[in-house]
Amino acid sequence: MMKFGTYEAHARLVERMADALGVDLTERAQRGEDPSETEVRNRVHRCQGCTAPEACVTFLDRLAQAGDKAPSAPDFCRNRNELARLAAE
């Protein structure tokens, strides 16, 4: 069971959500296209403030089981707009 309060757990959720949208955050960082380390931390902190981490895991697990990508992050995702912008680039 995931401990949702940990920074690492939410960092993984941010990474999984980005991957589900077709955004490779690691690749972007390696190419120097990702914002500052502060903004990366801000993504995780926004995720930590979410009230629906269990719903996020369920959403991501269902996508993974189906082998699908998501057209967008769920409405409750606090990084939804930023991830949509990155997916559109």
Sequence and secondary structure as in RCSB ss.txt:
>XXXX:A:sequence
MMKFGTYEAHARLVERMADALGVDLTERAQRGEDPSETEVRNRVHRCQGCTAPEACVTFLDRLAQAGDKAPSAPD
FCRNRNELARLAAE
>XXXX:A:secstr
   TTSHHHHHHHHHHHHHHTT  HHHHHHTT S  HHHHHHHHHHHHT S HHHHHHHHHHHHHHT   SS  T
T TTHHHHHHHHH 
